[in-house]
Amino acid sequence: MKIEDTKRIVVKVGSSLLFDQDTNTLNSEWLISLAEDIKKLREKGKQIIIVSSGAIALGAKDLNLHMKELKMDMNQAVSSVGQIHLMSSYKSAFEKNEIKVSQILLTLDDTEQRRRSINARRTIDTLLNLNIVPIVNENDTIATTEIRYGDNDRLASRVAQISSADCLIMLSNINGLYSSDPKNDNEIKLIDKVTEINTEIEEMIGTSVSETGKGGMKTKIQAAKTALLSGCHLAITNGTINHPITSLFNGRPCTWFVPSKTPLAARKQWIAGTMKPVGSLIIDEGATKALKNGSSLLPAGIKSIEGKFERGDVIEIKTIDKNIIGIGLSGYSASESELIKGHKSDEIAKILSYSYREEMIHKDDLVLL
């Protein structure tokens, strides 16, 4: 993939890159070089989201504890200490490059539950529109065994999915996917491109995991499956050198996982194929024409509401004569929709005393039938 083909990029940073095991310290020089890479990408008009590990490793160092000896409850406590150090390090490195950052902590439920994933997406979109780089980590302080990602590879793929990113870069301590485990086979080759994750690909997965990381190639392949289904390109590359992203786009060895569709097409397929509508909006002729021309659905075009639904639920869109012309994710609940139907978007805040957005259904959340 060429950098010119990207618009929104998720960069996953592993603990083994941030934390120098030999010196038991944060790899500050490497982090500054990453910030310099991000600055160059933003100057090219790219939107960047970072998914970063490292909180537990930094917390364990601060408390003089050994990571492998930590149980779940101790991990949660140590993470709350390390997260402060992690964000402080990012803030310092990125401010040197005139980049503002924010912190987002997520659990599995935040991306699996539709309403919560929509809220997370809106927050990410807003931060990016404010020219801020969101830095995402798993919320280890409240996550339990049942809902933990256990690694940030899966988290990164979910973030790419809910944010409709077109590129996910996994910076690791390995060049990419090899034909067999590099530790056990000297006659191996790097797989430079994968278009389908089949049995042959899964048999290539090794079992090695770094001292500070929890993933390994297995979790990266699981993440790649999610990315491909989301229409997102994914690269696994060795990020141990300075300026790892610049090196990647300059031809550094890696494995690219290439999807067969775009993020928007994948999102619309997800809306159309996996969700059951729980309500309906009846719209006027003007709104019907606007939707067919590629516009979002605004409250002004809504004539009536059917059913009970909440913000983020899937609802049908019907014409005046009750023909179903589409489905989409509602920006407002049924009760809210009753109040704002027929009104202009700039009146929403006055009517409700708040406003989520101008659209009843955004065009990216809309599928015409």
Buried (B, 14 or more C-beta within 10 A) or exposed (E): BEBEEBEBBBBBBBBBBBBBEEEEEBBEEBBBBBBBBBBBBBEEEBBBBBBBBBBBBBBBBEEEBEBEEBEEEBBBBBBBBBBBBBBEBBBBBBEEBEBEBBBBBBBBEBBEBBEBBBBBBBBBBEBBEEEBBBBBBBBBBEBEEEBBBBBBBBBBBBBBBBBBBBBBBBBBBBBBBBBBBBEEEEEBEBBEEBEEBEEEBEEBBBEBBBEBBBBBBBBBBBBBBBBBBBBBBBBBBBBBBBBBBBBBBEEBEBBBBBBEBBBEEBBBBBBBEEBEBBBBBBBBEEBBEBBEEEBBBBBBBBBBBBEEBBBBBBBBBBBEEEEEBBBBBBBBBBEBBEBBBEBEBEBBEEEBEEBBBBBBBBBBBBBBE
